[in-house]
Amino acid sequence: MLWPFPLVGTLPSWVVLILTLIDLVIRVLALGIIPGNRRPTTAMAWLLGIFFVPALGLVLFLLFGNFRLSRRRRAQQEAVNTRIRAGTSELAAVESRYDGPEWVASAAELNKTLGSLPMVDGNSVELLPGYPDSIKAMAAAVREAKSFVNAEFYIMSSDHVTDELLTALEEAAERGVEVRLLFDHLGTLRIKGYSKLKARLNASKIRWRPMLPLRPVHGQWRRPDLRNHRKIMVIDGDVAFTGSQNLIEPSYNNPRHRKVGREWVELMACMRGQIVTTLNVVFATDWLSETDESLEHQLGHRPEAVPGHVTAQVVPSGPGFITENNLRLFNTLIYSAQHKLSICSPYFVPDDSLLYAVTTAAQRGVDVELFVSEKGDQFLVHHAQQSYYQALLEAGVRIHLYKAPFVLHAKHFTVDDEVAVLGSSNMDMRSFSLNLEVSVMMLGEDIVQRIRAVEDTYRGISRELKLEDWLQRPQLVKYVDNVARLTATLQ
């Protein structure tokens, strides 16, 4: 029953009967409501929670059970998508006619159907695996800005590593450049020094907003753990940066991390060409959602030069869409792999469809490898991830554990010699359902080999996990892994 047994024993029988009927009605309603538009595993986890710990389970479901953004924001996203389809007609002239395997064209069509953005040719991509190097590169680009700088990051901080970039943004705003800045409200709020960051931004001419703010007093309420996890910076419509890195020093301003030498390892990319415009579309969508200001005038900018030979396509995803764009793309590409599949994901907690895609690839003879951290920074997520290792290893997936205390936070994967995907999205159920993410699909052997060269450095720092060793882990670890796996489905 929903009601504590000691309390029930002190109540009149008619009250007990009413409470019992309420309890029964809640359970019956839960059986018919909770499974709607949810994965069976997710629905079952919620139902188990409500049936075994009814009062707490019901409260948690009411707080965290809705993984969609507000109806207003979803309608706004659809309206923006409609305008994008019309407004990107100028890109039709440069929309790619990629002459490659049919499955690549099929994946591109899927992306365009779901995310509304075309695949475009003629882009250059410079990979930036060095943590301070990427921030210095962004600062240098901002110092050259003439018209606008649009930036959004999940986490931001004012510290000794980011100071150069923040100073460049402040100076750009002072000289008349339109500087717009977004960061996730709760993602940044929990970082030490948030007040210092706000004071610095308020003292500047930078226009900034927190994304997905949670302010019940002001009527801004939503599921508390929805996040805008994207990382994008666009300068003048000519150059853009995206990838896995937040704007914060590599130990996340955490003394405990510094004490043990824990730093985050990232991969960012500097891009030029038509892909910059499509990345700016994603920023413009988020800016519109938070400020009601349209930036469509920026989206008419088209770089005249053809700076490189990489064909690329931006794939936005998140609860603002009715589909899980990133998951559908990932599964499509993984099932298309014929020879080699390399995956790097800091939080690998797949749903059934992704787990089957990866293990099936290995079972049909594809060389599959997975790069993950030896020791994760999040206890439950790390143990949930470990609960999948046995199935992966038994299928033939090679797992490389990036040596602790470092956290391998880069997010990318490559398929054969044809496709590389880089962005903000983890391969976990949170990134598929709860986080707003951005991914870039890039085509061609050159970019694949350059990302694999980065993966070669990971392999040199990692140790390979063997099935026989994994099966010998303590029973307590197995138990914790399995419990954590259950919590991962509560979405």
N, C-alpha and C positions, 0 to 999 in steps of 0.2 A: 504494500500500500504506500501511497504518497505520504502518509501521516505517521509520525513516530509512535511506536507501539505503547510506550508508557503513557502518552497523552490519550491514546484511544481508550485505554482501560479506565480512565477517569471520566469519560463522557457518557451522556445518556445513550441508550441503545438507538434512538431515532437519529441522533447526530452521527453515530458510527455508521448507520445505514446510508445516510446521505453522503458521508465522506467515501464510503466504499463504492457507491454508485459513481461519484465524481472520478475516483481513481480508475474505475473500469472504463468510463467514457474517455478519459485522457489516453489510456492505453489503446483503446480501439481506434480513436482518432489518429494517434501517432502511427499506428500500423498503416493507415491509409494516406497520411499526409507526408510523412518524412521520406518515403522512397521516391516521391515525385521529383523528376529531373535530377536525381542523384545517382552516383554509382551504387550498385548493390552493396559493395563493401562499406562505403561511406554510410549508407542508410542503416545497414546492420549494426555498425559501431554506435551510431546515435541511438538506435532502438535498444541495444544492450545497456547503454548508459542510463536511459530512462527507465528501463525495466528493473535494473539492479540497484540503482541509486536514484529513485524517481524524482524527488524534489530537486536535488542538485542537477541531475541530468536534464530536467525540463528547463531550469533556469539557464544552464549553459547552452542548450539548443536555441532558446529565445535570443541569447546574446550573440551566438556564433553560427547559428544554423543557416542564415541567409548569406550566400556567397556572391550575391549580385550587388552592383551599385544601385543607387536610387533610380526609380523609374524616370525621373527627370534627366539624370545623367545618361541613362541608356538611350533615351529618346534623342538627347543631344548628340550622342556618339553616332547614332544612325543617320541623323541629319547631316552631320559632318561627313560621314562616309559617302552620302549621296552627293554632296557638294564636291567632294574629292573626285568622285568618278567623272563629274562634269568638268571640274576645274583642271584636272590633269590631262585634258585632251591634248594640250600642247606637247605632252610627252609622247604622244602616239608616234610622232615622227622619229623618235629615238628609242621607242620601246623595242626591246631586244627581239631579234629573230635568231636566238641562240641555236647554232648548228651542232647539237650534241645528242646524246641518247634521248629517246622518247620520254623516259621516266623523268628526266630533268624538266622538260617542257610541261609535263603533267603536274609536277610539283609547283612550278611557277604559276600555272593556271589556278591551282588550288589556292595559292597565296593571294593572287589577285581577287579571286572570288570572295575569300574570307576577309582580307584586310584592305582591299580596294586599291592597292598600290602596284604599279607595273614593274616589270623587270627591265632594267636599263643597262646599256652598254657604255663603254668608254670611261670607266672609273679607275682611279688609282687608289691603292690601299697600302698604307704603311703600318706595319705591326709595331706596337710599343709594349714589349713585355717588361720593361723596367718600371718599377713603381714610381720613383721620383721623375723618371724621364718623361712619362706621359703627362704629368702635371706641368713640367717645364715646357713641353711642346704645346699644351693648351694655353699656357700663359703667353708664350711667344706669338701664337696666332691671335690672341685677344689684343696684344699690343699693336697688331697691324690692322685691327678692325676699323672700318670707316663708316659703316651704316648701322649694323645691329649685331648683338650677341644674344643668343638664346641658349640657356643652359638649364637642364634638369637632372638632378641626381637624387638617389634614394637617401643618402646620408651626406651631410655637409658639416664641416668644422672649420673654425679659425684656429690654425695651429702653425707650427714652424715649417711644416711641409707644404701646406696649402696657402701660406701667406703670400707667396709670389703671385699665385693665380688670383687671389682675392684683391690684391693690390692692383693687378692689371685690369680687373673688372671695374674697380673703383675709378681708376684713371681714365678708362674708356668712357664711363658714364660722365665724368667731369668734362671731357672734351666733346660731348654731344652725341656720342654713340648711344643708341637705344639698347640698354642692357636689361634683360629680363631673366629672372632666376626663380626656379621652382625646386623645392626639396620636400620629401615626404615628412608630414607633420610628426607622426609618432616615431618614425625611423630616426629622425634627427633629434627630436626632443629628448630621447633617452641617452644621448651622447653627452659626456661631460663637456661643459663649456658652451651649452646651447644659449644661455643668456648673453655670453660674450659675442657669439655669432650674430644674434639679433641686434644687439647694440651697434655692432659694426655695420650691418646692413642698413639699419635705420639712419645712421650718420652719413650714409652715402646717397648717391643719386640712382642707385640700382633699384629697379622695380622688382619686388620679390613677393612670393606668396608660398605658404605651406600647402602641399598637396594633400588631398583627402583629409582635411582638418577634422578633428574630433572635439567638438565644442558643444555639448548638449545644451548649455545655457543659451547659446546663440542659435539653437535649432539645427546644428550641424551634427547629426547622429547617423551612424552606420555600424555595420559589423566592425568591432574594434580592431581586428587583425587584417583587414584589407589594406594593402600597401601599393603605392606607386613605386615600383622597383627599377624604373628605367634609368639609364645613364646616357645622356645625349648633350652634346654641345655643338651649336651651329654658328659660324661666323660669316656674316655678309652673304650667306647663301653659296659661298665658294668652298668652304672647308668644314668638315664635321668630324667629331670624335664620338665613338661609342664603344661599348665593351662591358667589362665586369666591374670596373673600379669606381669606388665612391670617392668623394673629395674629402679625404681625411688622412692623417698620418697612418703608416702601415700597421701600427699596433692599436688603432682605434681609440687613442687617448685613454687607454686602460692600463693602470699601473701593474695589474696582475699579468697582463700579456707581456709587458716590457720586462718584468722580473724573470720570466722564463724564456724570453727571447722570441715570443710568438709574433710573427708578422704575416700579413696577407700577401699572397702572390697573385698577380693579376695579368690580364691581357687586354689592352685597349688597341684601337685602330684609328688612324687618321685617314679620312677619306676625302676625295675630291671627285667632282663630276656630277652627273645627274642624280646620283644616289643622295647627294646632300639635300636636294629639294625634298625628296621623299622622307628623309629623316626629319626635316623641318616641319613637314606635315604632321608628324607625330607630336612634336613639341607644340605646334599651333593648336592641336586638338586639346592637349592638356591645359594649355594656357587659357583657351576659351572656356573650358570646364571650370576653372578656378576663378576667372575674372570676368567672364562674359565679353571679353574683348576679342574681336576677330583679327587674325593676322594674315588674312587671305592675300593682302597686297604684297606680302613677302613671297608668297608661293608662286608668283608670276615670274620670279627671277630664274633665268636659265643660264648656266655657265656656257660660254661660247666655245671654250677650248675642250679638247678631248684629252684629259690628262693621263689616261692609262688605258689598259686593255682588259680590265676586270668587269665582267657582267655581274650585276648585283640586284637584290630586291629586298626591300624592308618589309618585315612582318610584325605588325603590332598585335598584341594579344592582351587578354585580361578580362576582368568581370564586366567591362563596358561592352564587350562583344557577347553574342549569344552562343558562340562556338569557342572551343579551346584551340585557337589558331596555331599556337606553338606546338601543342601535342600532336595535332593532326599532321603538321609538316614533319615533325621529327619521326613519327611512325611511318609516314610515306617514304621518306628518304632511307630509313633503316631497312625497311622491307625491300627497297630497291637495290641495296648494296649487293655487289657480286664478288668483290675480292677483299676489301679492307674497310674496317670501320673503327675509327679511333674516337673515343668520347672522353671529355674532361668536364666533370661536373662536381662542384664542392658538396652538393647535397643531392645524392642520387637515391631518391625514394620514389620509384616508378609506380604508376597504377598498373593494373593487369595488362592493359593493351601495350604499354611500353616495355614491360618486362618480357612479354611474349615476343615482341618485335626483336629485342636485343638477343634473347636466348635462341630464338629461331634462326637468326642470322648466323650465330655461332654453330648451331646444329647442322645448317646446310652448307657449312664449309667456309664461311666468311671468316677472315682473320679479325677477331673482335678484341679490342683492348679498352680498358676503363681506367682512367686516372682519377684517384680520389685522395683525400688527406688520410694519413695514418691515424691522426687523432683530430677529431672535429672540434669546432668551437662551441657547438650546441649539443648538449648531452642527449636529449631525446631524439633529435634529428640524426645524430651520429649513430646511435644504437638502432634506430629504425633502418638506417642505411645498411648497417651490418647484417640485419636480418635477411637481406637479399643475397648476401655473398655466396652462400652455399648453392643456391639455384643457379647463379651466374657461373660459378666455377665448375659445377657439374655439367653445364651446357658447353663448356669450353671457352668461356670468356676469360681473358687474362686480366688480372686486377693488379695495378701498380699503386702502391701506397706511398704517397709523397711524405718524406720524412718529417716527423714532428721535430720541433714545435711549430713549424710553418703551416699555414692554412692555405692550401691550393684553392683559390677562389675564382680562378679563370673559368669561363663557361664557353665551350666551343666543341664542335665535332666535325669530322671529315668523313666523306663517303667515297670510296674508290679514289680515282684521280680526278673526279668531276666536281664535287661540291664541298664547300666548307661553310659552316654556320657559326656565327660569332654574335654574342650579345649579352643581355642581362639575365637571360632565363636559365634557371637551374632545371635539372631533370627531376623535379619532384612535384607532388600534387599541389603544393602551395603555388608554385610558379604557373601551373596549368590553370588553376581555378581562381586563386585569390589575389595574385599580384598582377598589376599592369606591367607588362614586359615589352621589350623590343629586341628583335633578332634581325640579323642581316644574312641572307643566303647569298654566297658568292660562288661563282662558277669558274672552272678552269684549273688545269694542272699546276700552274704557277702559284696561285694563292693556296692551293691545297698543300703543296710541298713546303711553302713558307710556314704555314701553321704546323705542319708535321716537324719542321726543324725546331720549332718551339717545344713541341711535345718530346722531341729527343732529349732536350735539356731536362724535362721532367723525369724521363725514364732514368737518366743518369743519377738523379737525386733520390729515386724511389727504390723500394724493395718490392719484389713480386710476391704476392700472397699465393700460397699453394693450398690446394684443397685438403691434403692430408694434415697440414698444420692447422688449418682453420677448424677442422673437425675435432681437434684436441683442445679447443678453448674451454675454459671452465663452464660448468653447468649454470652458475649464477649469471655469467655473461650472456649465455643463450636465453635465459629467462628474461633478463632485462631487454635484450634485443626484441624478443617477441612481444613484450608488453608495449615497448616503444612503437613497434610496427602497428599495433592497434590504434594508438593515438594519432598516427600519421594520417589515418583515413577520416578523422573527424573534421570534415569540411562542409 
